[in-house]
Amino acid sequence: EVQLVESGGGLVQAGGSLRLSCAASGFTSDDYSIGWFRQGPGKEREGVSCIYVKAGSTYYSDSVKGRFTVSSDNAKNMVFLQMNSLKPEDTAVYYCAGERGPYGLGWYANEYEYWGQGTQVTVSS
């Protein structure tokens, strides 16, 4: 019933910006959380940000804090990840993940029940 679809990935030069979108369907209210994860080549999946849509509470990993901003448009059931000052090490497949209610740790992948298909972000040096 719940489906998540990411979009907005692409190729960008270091220092540039991208805005990722996560379209959520199937949640019956705004009482849910969306996490953003990424996995680069040969690297472990990493939680980078999340938002509890109902309250607007957010989390950021140290590696992206100050550069990335997560937000939501509750009327459209959309969550965004604005990525600025991109670095080559940000290159990864980015996934959005969903769970009902507030997030727990936020960066813990196993707390999320629903996952999108991923969108590729490539940052060139």
ABEGO torsion letter per residue (X at the ends): XBBBBBBGBEBBBBGBBBBBBBBBBGBABABBBBBBBBBBBGBBBBBABBBBAAAGBBBBBAAABGABBBBBBAAAGBBBBBBBGBBAAABBBBBBBBBBEBBBAGABAAABABBBAEBBBBBBX
